[in-house]
Amino acid sequence: MTQSSANAFLNLAETTTGKLDAKKIRDNFTEMAEPLNQNQAIIEADRCYFCYDAPCMTACPTGINIPEFIRRIGSGNTNGAAEKILEENIMGAMCSRVCPTEELCEQVCVRNDHEEMPVKIGLLQRFATEKTINENIQYFVPEKNSGKQVAIVGAGPAGLSCAHGLARQGHRVTIFEKRAKAGGLNEYGIATYKALGDIAQKEVDYILEIGNIEIKYGQSMGDDFTLASLESDYDAVFMGVGLGDVNPLRLENESVKGVSDAVRYIETLRQLDDASEMPVADSVIVIGGGMTAVDIAVQSKKLGAADVTIVYRRDQSQMGASLHEQEYAQINGVKILYSLSPESLLVEDGNVSGMRFRETQTNSDGVLTQLDTYKELPASIVFKAIGQKLLINDLDGSEIAMKKGRILVDEKGKTSAATIWAGGDCVAGGNDLTVSAVQDGKVAAQSINAYFQS
């Protein structure tokens, strides 16, 4: 994709150009956190108390036996550590990079107090799993062919996790994926600086190596197949479709040049071989408060934007991005403004030139009140990062119950339809984390297998 075609695709002005040379941009897109070498990993593993009650295990959405895998690293058994991780989280390599460990396992580490830092669980997990992924060391052998066939819609973290769990039980899995690559959010929605070295696709290849899994690419539900046809042709169906559309700002002139979708921008950058080809402007406003807002803001700075501001309508305590992510953004030169609600877009000659905001106040009950004071900020690009919504062509009139625009499931991932399960971002009540999607897929695979045994 040329810069001109990228501009058109992203709805940006043709004059939008990067301000840094290619070498500087390459230097900027380095590891967010340096990986541990073997000596560092062993030293860090020695800091673990191997707690009997292990609060870190409880905090991990996938229930990894954290003390045990750290113990194995400390004894030099890196492969054994990876096996212990992957038996609970088959996408442990990517999760070690993108999981908010500072709010989960590391937050509850008994060393995490005012005098000590928590054990670096995320970096230890990365140390173990990336060796296994890079060397393709397989630990799982499928059971005898069961004769059962399962269709999975979506090759993202939930779908791949479910597929691997089912394949281990001897069931044949066919994944229908609308894109050209598998991986979902890990491949298309994670900031480039968090997933260097093609690790997302290496992890996909590792998962597929078990066998019993076929992926059909370029397949969109409602266009190339229907939910009814899957129910007819397969013994069970798992929906792991993620979220397909970004929420609008609902402002006048939202379609003018320079107002763009943050998710689409991140996706485009992830698929470029040379980040310097990506368009970027001097002044950037990002609307939102989650991880996507931070990702797009930091990447804009790394590409050379002079002024980047995240604007969030509530106070800092309610921002979806972790404090760690917020601090990382600020270290990289991003400004974060709180308690400002989008009021209108400022437009000059058909291009966005800034935004007008209304100041807000959030009370102790979380109720937002708009005040009678305003603030204007200049911008040549405005990115929307205010959440996504489910967009599927074939759910209308189906038996699947919905809640607030997402699929309703029970604790085992079962929908209201007889042979359909679902997991990941598309289900109601989720927290939109890769690690939670992996757990959803794992739990659903166990449930489907139990259904086949009944």
MITOR-763017 format. One record per residue (C-alpha): residue number from 1; residue in one letter; x, y, z. Coordinates in Angstrom, 1 decimal. Layout:
N
- i:aa:px:py:pz
- NUM:A:X:Y:Z .
...
***
This chain:
454
- i:aa:px:py:pz
- 1:M:0.0:0.0:0.0 .
- 2:T:1.4:3.4:-1.1 .
- 3:Q:1.2:6.4:1.2 .
- 4:S:-1.4:7.9:-1.2 .
- 5:S:-3.6:4.9:-1.1 .
- 6:A:-3.1:4.7:2.7 .
- 7:N:-4.3:8.3:2.9 .
- 8:A:-7.5:7.5:0.9 .
- 9:F:-8.2:4.3:2.9 .
- 10:L:-7.8:6.1:6.2 .
- 11:N:-9.7:9.2:5.1 .
- 12:L:-6.7:11.5:5.6 .
- 13:A:-5.6:14.5:3.6 .
- 14:E:-3.1:13.9:0.8 .
- 15:T:-0.7:16.4:2.4 .
- 16:T:-0.4:14.3:5.5 .
- 17:T:3.2:13.1:5.7 .
- 18:G:5.6:11.7:8.3 .
- 19:K:8.1:14.1:9.8 .
- 20:L:10.9:11.6:10.6 .
- 21:D:13.2:9.8:8.3 .
- 22:A:13.0:6.0:7.9 .
- 23:K:16.0:5.2:10.1 .
- 24:K:14.7:7.3:13.0 .
- 25:I:11.3:5.6:12.7 .
- 26:R:12.9:2.1:12.7 .
- 27:D:14.8:3.1:15.8 .
- 28:N:11.6:4.3:17.5 .
- 29:F:9.8:1.0:16.8 .
- 30:T:11.8:-1.1:19.2 .
- 31:E:10.7:-3.4:22.1 .
- 32:M:8.4:-1.8:24.6 .
- 33:A:10.1:-3.8:27.2 .
- 34:E:13.5:-5.5:26.6 .
- 35:P:13.3:-9.3:26.9 .
- 36:L:15.2:-11.2:29.6 .
- 37:N:18.2:-13.3:28.8 .
- 38:Q:18.7:-16.6:30.5 .
- 39:N:20.8:-15.3:33.4 .
- 40:Q:18.3:-12.4:34.0 .
- 41:A:15.4:-14.9:33.9 .
- 42:I:17.0:-17.2:36.4 .
- 43:I:17.8:-14.3:38.8 .
- 44:E:14.2:-12.9:38.4 .
- 45:A:12.7:-16.4:39.0 .
- 46:D:14.7:-16.6:42.2 .
- 47:R:12.7:-13.6:43.6 .
- 48:C:9.5:-15.7:43.5 .
- 49:Y:8.3:-16.9:47.0 .
- 50:F:6.4:-19.8:45.3 .
- 51:C:3.4:-19.0:47.5 .
- 52:Y:1.2:-21.9:48.5 .
- 53:D:-2.0:-20.0:47.9 .
- 54:A:-0.5:-18.2:44.8 .
- 55:P:-2.6:-15.0:44.5 .
- 56:C:-1.1:-14.5:41.0 .
- 57:M:-2.7:-17.7:39.8 .
- 58:T:-6.1:-16.5:41.0 .
- 59:A:-5.6:-13.2:39.2 .
- 60:C:-4.6:-14.9:35.9 .
- 61:P:-7.8:-15.2:33.7 .
- 62:T:-6.4:-18.5:32.2 .
- 63:G:-5.3:-20.0:35.6 .
- 64:I:-1.7:-20.6:34.7 .
- 65:N:0.3:-22.2:37.5 .
- 66:I:2.6:-19.3:37.8 .
- 67:P:4.8:-20.4:40.7 .
- 68:E:5.4:-23.8:39.0 .
- 69:F:6.5:-22.3:35.7 .
- 70:I:8.7:-19.8:37.4 .
- 71:R:10.2:-22.6:39.5 .
- 72:R:11.1:-24.5:36.3 .
- 73:I:12.7:-21.4:34.8 .
- 74:G:14.8:-21.1:38.0 .
- 75:S:16.0:-24.7:37.7 .
- 76:G:17.0:-24.2:34.0 .
- 77:N:14.0:-26.1:32.6 .
- 78:T:12.7:-23.5:30.2 .
- 79:N:10.9:-26.0:28.0 .
- 80:G:9.1:-27.4:31.0 .
- 81:A:8.1:-23.9:32.0 .
- 82:A:6.6:-23.2:28.6 .
- 83:E:4.7:-26.5:28.7 .
- 84:K:3.2:-25.5:32.0 .
- 85:I:2.1:-22.1:30.6 .
- 86:L:0.8:-23.4:27.3 .
- 87:E:-1.3:-26.2:28.8 .
- 88:E:-3.6:-23.4:30.2 .
- 89:N:-3.0:-20.6:27.7 .
- 90:I:-2.0:-21.8:24.2 .
- 91:M:-1.4:-18.1:23.2 .
- 92:G:0.9:-17.4:26.1 .
- 93:A:3.6:-15.8:23.9 .
- 94:M:1.4:-13.0:22.7 .
- 95:C:-0.3:-12.7:26.1 .
- 96:S:3.1:-12.1:27.7 .
- 97:R:3.4:-9.0:25.5 .
- 98:V:-0.1:-7.6:25.6 .
- 99:C:-1.7:-8.8:28.8 .
- 100:P:-2.0:-6.0:31.5 .
- 101:T:0.1:-8.0:34.0 .
- 102:E:0.6:-4.9:36.1 .
- 103:E:-3.2:-5.0:36.9 .
- 104:L:-3.5:-8.8:37.1 .
- 105:C:-0.9:-11.3:38.3 .
- 106:E:1.8:-8.7:39.1 .
- 107:Q:-0.6:-6.5:41.0 .
- 108:V:-1.3:-9.2:43.6 .
- 109:C:2.3:-10.5:43.8 .
- 110:V:3.2:-10.5:47.5 .
- 111:R:6.4:-8.6:46.7 .
- 112:N:4.4:-5.7:45.3 .
- 113:D:4.6:-3.2:48.1 .
- 114:H:6.1:0.2:48.7 .
- 115:E:9.5:-1.3:49.3 .
- 116:E:9.7:-4.0:46.5 .
- 117:M:8.8:-4.5:42.9 .
- 118:P:6.6:-7.5:41.9 .
- 119:V:8.2:-10.4:40.2 .
- 120:K:8.3:-9.8:36.5 .
- 121:I:5.8:-12.5:35.6 .
- 122:G:5.0:-11.2:32.1 .
- 123:L:8.7:-11.1:31.1 .
- 124:L:9.3:-14.5:32.6 .
- 125:Q:6.4:-15.9:30.6 .
- 126:R:7.7:-14.3:27.5 .
- 127:F:11.2:-15.8:28.1 .
- 128:A:9.8:-19.3:28.3 .
- 129:T:7.1:-19.2:25.6 .
- 130:E:9.0:-17.4:22.8 .
- 131:K:11.8:-20.0:22.9 .
- 132:T:9.1:-22.7:22.4 .
- 133:I:7.3:-20.8:19.6 .
- 134:N:10.5:-19.9:17.8 .
- 135:E:11.8:-23.5:17.9 .
- 136:N:8.4:-25.0:17.4 .
- 137:I:8.6:-27.4:20.3 .
- 138:Q:5.3:-29.2:20.5 .
- 139:Y:4.0:-30.6:23.8 .
- 140:F:0.5:-31.8:22.8 .
- 141:V:-0.6:-34.8:20.8 .
- 142:P:-4.2:-35.1:19.5 .
- 143:E:-6.4:-37.9:20.8 .
- 144:K:-7.8:-40.5:18.4 .
- 145:N:-10.1:-39.0:15.7 .
- 146:S:-13.5:-38.6:17.3 .
- 147:G:-15.5:-38.3:14.1 .
- 148:K:-16.9:-35.0:15.3 .
- 149:Q:-16.6:-31.8:13.3 .
- 150:V:-16.7:-28.3:14.6 .
- 151:A:-17.0:-25.0:12.7 .
- 152:I:-15.4:-21.9:14.2 .
- 153:V:-16.2:-18.4:12.9 .
- 154:G:-13.2:-16.1:13.4 .
- 155:A:-9.5:-17.0:13.7 .
- 156:G:-8.8:-14.6:16.5 .
- 157:P:-7.5:-15.5:20.0 .
- 158:A:-10.9:-17.0:21.1 .
- 159:G:-11.3:-19.0:17.9 .
- 160:L:-7.7:-20.3:17.8 .
- 161:S:-7.8:-21.2:21.5 .
- 162:C:-11.0:-23.1:21.0 .
- 163:A:-9.7:-24.8:17.9 .
- 164:H:-6.5:-26.0:19.6 .
- 165:G:-8.5:-27.3:22.6 .
- 166:L:-10.9:-29.3:20.3 .
- 167:A:-8.0:-30.6:18.2 .
- 168:R:-6.3:-32.0:21.2 .
- 169:Q:-9.4:-34.0:21.9 .
- 170:G:-9.4:-35.5:18.4 .
- 171:H:-12.2:-33.4:16.9 .
- 172:R:-11.8:-31.9:13.4 .
- 173:V:-12.0:-28.1:13.2 .
- 174:T:-12.7:-25.8:10.3 .
- 175:I:-12.2:-22.1:10.9 .
- 176:F:-13.9:-19.6:8.7 .
- 177:E:-11.9:-16.3:8.6 .
- 178:K:-12.8:-13.2:6.6 .
- 179:R:-9.3:-11.8:6.5 .
- 180:A:-6.2:-12.9:4.7 .
- 181:K:-4.3:-13.8:7.9 .
- 182:A:-5.3:-15.5:11.2 .
- 183:G:-4.7:-14.0:14.6 .
- 184:G:-7.5:-11.4:14.9 .
- 185:L:-6.7:-8.7:17.4 .
- 186:N:-3.1:-10.0:17.9 .
- 187:E:-2.4:-9.6:14.2 .
- 188:Y:-4.4:-6.6:13.3 .
- 189:G:-5.2:-4.6:16.4 .
- 190:I:-2.1:-4.5:18.6 .
- 191:A:0.4:-1.7:18.4 .
- 192:T:3.4:-2.5:16.2 .
- 193:Y:5.9:-1.8:19.0 .
- 194:K:4.2:-4.5:21.2 .
- 195:A:4.5:-7.3:18.7 .
- 196:L:7.8:-7.2:16.8 .
- 197:G:9.4:-10.0:15.0 .
- 198:D:6.2:-11.5:13.4 .
- 199:I:5.5:-13.2:16.8 .
- 200:A:1.7:-13.2:16.2 .
- 201:Q:2.0:-15.3:13.0 .
- 202:K:4.6:-17.6:14.5 .
- 203:E:2.2:-18.3:17.3 .
- 204:V:-0.6:-19.0:14.8 .
- 205:D:1.7:-21.5:13.0 .
- 206:Y:2.5:-23.1:16.3 .
- 207:I:-1.2:-23.6:17.1 .
- 208:L:-1.9:-25.1:13.7 .
- 209:E:1.0:-27.5:13.9 .
- 210:I:-1.1:-29.8:16.2 .
- 211:G:-3.2:-30.8:13.1 .
- 212:N:-7.0:-31.3:12.9 .
- 213:I:-7.4:-27.6:12.1 .
- 214:E:-8.1:-26.1:8.7 .
- 215:I:-8.6:-22.4:8.1 .
- 216:K:-10.6:-21.1:5.2 .
- 217:Y:-9.6:-17.5:4.5 .
- 218:G:-11.7:-14.8:2.8 .
- 219:Q:-14.9:-16.3:4.2 .
- 220:S:-17.5:-13.8:5.6 .
- 221:M:-20.6:-15.0:7.4 .
- 222:G:-23.8:-13.9:5.6 .
- 223:D:-21.9:-13.6:2.3 .
- 224:D:-19.9:-16.8:1.8 .
- 225:F:-21.8:-19.0:4.3 .
- 226:T:-24.6:-18.8:6.8 .
- 227:L:-25.0:-19.7:10.4 .
- 228:A:-27.8:-22.1:9.4 .
- 229:S:-25.5:-23.9:7.0 .
- 230:L:-22.9:-24.3:9.7 .
- 231:E:-25.5:-25.7:12.1 .
- 232:S:-26.5:-28.2:9.4 .
- 233:D:-23.1:-29.3:8.3 .
- 234:Y:-21.2:-29.4:11.7 .
- 235:D:-21.7:-31.1:15.0 .
- 236:A:-21.1:-27.8:16.9 .
- 237:V:-20.3:-24.1:16.1 .
- 238:F:-18.1:-21.6:18.0 .
- 239:M:-18.5:-17.9:17.3 .
- 240:G:-15.3:-16.0:17.9 .
- 241:V:-16.0:-13.1:15.5 .
- 242:G:-14.6:-10.2:17.6 .
- 243:L:-16.0:-6.7:17.0 .
- 244:G:-16.2:-5.4:13.5 .
- 245:D:-17.1:-1.7:13.6 .
- 246:V:-15.9:1.3:15.5 .
- 247:N:-18.4:3.5:17.4 .
- 248:P:-19.0:6.9:15.8 .
- 249:L:-18.6:10.2:17.5 .
- 250:R:-22.1:11.3:16.4 .
- 251:L:-20.9:14.7:15.5 .
- 252:E:-21.7:16.9:12.4 .
- 253:N:-19.0:16.7:9.7 .
- 254:E:-17.6:13.4:11.0 .
- 255:S:-16.9:12.2:7.4 .
- 256:V:-14.5:15.1:6.6 .
- 257:K:-10.9:14.5:5.7 .
- 258:G:-8.8:13.9:8.7 .
- 259:V:-11.3:12.1:10.9 .
- 260:S:-10.3:8.5:11.0 .
- 261:D:-10.8:5.2:12.7 .
- 262:A:-7.9:4.3:15.1 .
- 263:V:-8.4:0.6:14.7 .
- 264:R:-8.0:0.8:10.9 .
- 265:Y:-4.9:3.0:11.3 .
- 266:I:-3.3:0.4:13.7 .
- 267:E:-4.2:-2.4:11.3 .
- 268:T:-2.7:-0.7:8.3 .
- 269:L:0.5:0.1:10.1 .
- 270:R:0.9:-3.5:11.4 .
- 271:Q:0.7:-4.8:7.8 .
- 272:L:3.4:-2.5:6.4 .
- 273:D:6.9:-3.7:6.0 .
- 274:D:8.2:-0.1:6.3 .
- 275:A:6.5:2.0:9.0 .
- 276:S:8.0:5.2:7.4 .
- 277:E:5.4:4.8:4.6 .
- 278:M:2.6:5.5:7.1 .
- 279:P:1.0:9.0:6.9 .
- 280:V:1.2:11.1:10.0 .
- 281:A:0.5:14.7:10.8 .
- 282:D:1.9:17.4:13.1 .
- 283:S:-1.0:17.6:15.4 .
- 284:V:-3.1:14.6:16.5 .
- 285:I:-6.2:14.3:18.7 .
- 286:V:-7.2:10.8:19.9 .
- 287:I:-10.7:10.5:21.4 .
- 288:G:-11.0:7.6:23.9 .
- 289:G:-9.5:6.2:27.0 .
- 290:G:-8.7:2.6:26.4 .
- 291:M:-5.7:0.6:25.2 .
- 292:T:-6.5:1.4:21.5 .
- 293:A:-6.3:5.2:22.3 .
- 294:V:-2.9:4.7:23.9 .
- 295:D:-1.7:2.5:21.0 .
- 296:I:-2.6:5.0:18.3 .
- 297:A:-1.3:8.0:20.3 .
- 298:V:2.1:6.4:21.0 .
- 299:Q:2.5:5.2:17.5 .
- 300:S:1.7:8.7:16.1 .
- 301:K:4.6:10.1:18.3 .
- 302:K:6.9:7.3:17.2 .
- 303:L:6.1:8.1:13.5 .
- 304:G:6.9:11.8:14.1 .
- 305:A:3.8:13.7:15.0 .
- 306:A:4.8:16.8:16.9 .
- 307:D:1.8:17.2:19.1 .
- 308:V:-0.4:14.2:20.2 .
- 309:T:-3.2:14.5:22.8 .
- 310:I:-5.5:11.8:24.1 .
- 311:V:-8.8:13.4:25.2 .
- 312:Y:-11.1:11.4:27.6 .
- 313:R:-14.5:12.5:28.7 .
- 314:R:-14.3:11.1:32.3 .
- 315:D:-11.6:11.4:35.0 .
- 316:Q:-8.4:9.4:35.2 .
- 317:S:-9.8:6.8:37.6 .
- 318:Q:-12.3:5.6:35.0 .
- 319:M:-9.9:5.5:32.0 .
- 320:G:-9.8:2.0:30.5 .
- 321:A:-6.1:2.0:29.8 .
- 322:S:-4.0:0.9:32.7 .
- 323:L:-1.8:3.4:34.6 .
- 324:H:1.2:1.7:33.2 .
- 325:E:-0.1:2.3:29.6 .
- 326:Q:-0.9:5.9:30.5 .
- 327:E:2.6:6.5:31.9 .
- 328:Y:4.2:4.9:28.9 .
- 329:A:2.2:7.2:26.6 .
- 330:Q:3.3:10.3:28.6 .
- 331:I:7.0:9.1:28.7 .
- 332:N:6.7:9.0:24.9 .
- 333:G:5.5:12.6:24.7 .
- 334:V:1.7:12.1:24.6 .
- 335:K:-0.5:14.5:26.5 .
- 336:I:-3.6:13.2:28.2 .
- 337:L:-6.5:15.5:29.0 .
- 338:Y:-9.4:14.3:31.2 .
- 339:S:-13.0:15.4:31.7 .
- 340:L:-13.5:16.8:28.2 .
- 341:S:-16.5:15.6:26.1 .
- 342:P:-16.4:16.1:22.2 .
- 343:E:-18.7:18.9:21.3 .
- 344:S:-18.0:19.6:17.6 .
- 345:L:-15.4:19.3:14.9 .
- 346:L:-13.6:22.3:13.5 .
- 347:V:-13.3:22.3:9.7 .
- 348:E:-11.4:24.4:7.2 .
- 349:D:-11.4:23.8:3.4 .
- 350:G:-12.9:20.4:3.8 .
- 351:N:-10.3:19.1:6.3 .
- 352:V:-10.5:18.9:10.1 .
- 353:S:-8.6:21.6:11.8 .
- 354:G:-9.4:20.9:15.4 .
- 355:M:-12.1:20.1:18.0 .
- 356:R:-14.3:21.8:20.5 .
- 357:F:-14.8:20.1:23.8 .
- 358:R:-17.2:20.6:26.7 .
- 359:E:-15.7:20.2:30.2 .
- 360:T:-17.3:17.5:32.4 .
- 361:Q:-17.4:16.4:36.0 .
- 362:T:-17.7:12.8:37.3 .
- 363:N:-19.2:12.3:40.7 .
- 364:S:-18.5:9.5:43.2 .
- 365:D:-21.3:7.4:41.6 .
- 366:G:-19.7:7.6:38.2 .
- 367:V:-22.4:10.0:36.9 .
- 368:L:-21.1:12.4:34.2 .
- 369:T:-22.2:16.0:34.3 .
- 370:Q:-21.5:18.4:31.4 .
- 371:L:-20.4:21.9:32.5 .
- 372:D:-20.9:25.2:30.8 .
- 373:T:-17.2:25.7:30.0 .
- 374:Y:-15.5:24.8:26.7 .
- 375:K:-12.0:24.2:25.3 .
- 376:E:-10.7:24.1:21.7 .
- 377:L:-7.7:22.1:20.5 .
- 378:P:-6.1:22.3:17.0 .
- 379:A:-5.6:19.0:15.0 .
- 380:S:-4.9:17.9:11.5 .
- 381:I:-6.0:14.3:12.4 .
- 382:V:-8.7:13.2:14.8 .
- 383:F:-8.7:9.5:15.6 .
- 384:K:-11.8:7.8:17.0 .
- 385:A:-11.0:5.2:19.7 .
- 386:I:-14.2:5.1:21.7 .
- 387:G:-14.9:1.4:21.5 .
- 388:Q:-16.3:-1.1:18.9 .
- 389:K:-19.5:-2.8:18.2 .
- 390:L:-20.6:-6.2:16.9 .
- 391:L:-21.2:-6.3:13.2 .
- 392:I:-22.4:-9.6:11.8 .
- 393:N:-24.7:-9.9:8.7 .
- 394:D:-26.3:-13.2:9.7 .
- 395:L:-27.5:-13.0:13.3 .
- 396:D:-30.9:-11.3:12.7 .
- 397:G:-33.7:-13.8:13.2 .
- 398:S:-31.4:-16.5:14.6 .
- 399:E:-32.0:-18.3:17.9 .
- 400:I:-29.0:-16.6:19.5 .
- 401:A:-30.0:-14.3:22.4 .
- 402:M:-28.3:-10.9:22.6 .
- 403:K:-27.5:-8.5:25.4 .
- 404:K:-26.5:-4.8:24.7 .
- 405:G:-25.5:-5.7:21.2 .
- 406:R:-23.4:-8.7:22.0 .
- 407:I:-24.0:-12.4:22.2 .
- 408:L:-25.3:-13.7:25.5 .
- 409:V:-23.6:-16.9:26.8 .
- 410:D:-23.5:-18.9:30.0 .
- 411:E:-20.4:-19.6:32.2 .
- 412:K:-19.3:-22.3:29.7 .
- 413:G:-19.7:-20.2:26.6 .
- 414:K:-22.9:-21.7:25.5 .
- 415:T:-25.4:-19.5:23.7 .
- 416:S:-29.2:-20.0:23.7 .
- 417:A:-29.0:-22.0:20.5 .
- 418:A:-28.7:-25.8:20.8 .
- 419:T:-25.2:-26.3:19.2 .
- 420:I:-23.6:-22.9:19.2 .
- 421:W:-21.0:-21.5:21.6 .
- 422:A:-19.3:-18.1:21.6 .
- 423:G:-16.4:-16.3:23.2 .
- 424:G:-14.1:-13.3:23.0 .
- 425:D:-15.0:-9.7:22.4 .
- 426:C:-18.3:-10.6:20.7 .
- 427:V:-19.9:-11.9:23.9 .
- 428:A:-21.7:-9.8:26.6 .
- 429:G:-19.9:-9.0:29.8 .
- 430:G:-16.3:-9.4:28.5 .
- 431:N:-13.4:-7.1:29.3 .
- 432:D:-12.0:-7.1:25.7 .
- 433:L:-8.6:-8.6:26.7 .
- 434:T:-6.7:-11.1:24.6 .
- 435:V:-6.1:-13.3:27.7 .
- 436:S:-9.8:-13.4:28.4 .
- 437:A:-10.6:-14.3:24.8 .
- 438:V:-8.2:-17.2:25.1 .
- 439:Q:-9.8:-18.4:28.3 .
- 440:D:-13.3:-18.1:26.6 .
- 441:G:-12.1:-20.3:23.8 .
- 442:K:-10.5:-22.9:26.1 .
- 443:V:-13.7:-23.1:28.3 .
- 444:A:-15.9:-23.4:25.3 .
- 445:A:-13.8:-26.2:23.8 .
- 446:Q:-14.1:-28.1:27.1 .
- 447:S:-17.9:-27.6:27.1 .
- 448:I:-18.2:-28.7:23.5 .
- 449:N:-16.1:-31.8:24.2 .
- 450:A:-18.3:-32.6:27.2 .
- 451:Y:-21.4:-32.1:25.0 .
- 452:F:-20.0:-34.7:22.5 .
- 453:Q:-19.4:-37.1:25.4 .
- 454:S:-23.0:-36.8:26.8 .
***
